[in-house]
Amino acid sequence: MKTCILVFTLFSFMSCQKSTWMTPSTTTQNHLPKEMNYLSEQEALGYWLLSQSQQVRDDFKKDFTFSGKEIKEYVDSLKINSQSIKF
């Protein structure tokens, strides 16, 4: 009988305390960001280029813009190199 009373008392005590276990701490609640804006790296680069002079934009296009033919040649060279490597 004492065991039943003890189990019942522990169960009721623990069920009363359970609501406080699930409450998040106030420190994490206060540090949530108010507004989140995600910007991809390409968009950030585009905005940066827009703020640069025409000379910088032309140099960027010359150095980092490739034609379809150049891309195909590069992909083909990768295929040839990967076939020559034996695993």
Disulfide bonds with the S-S distance in Angstrom:
none
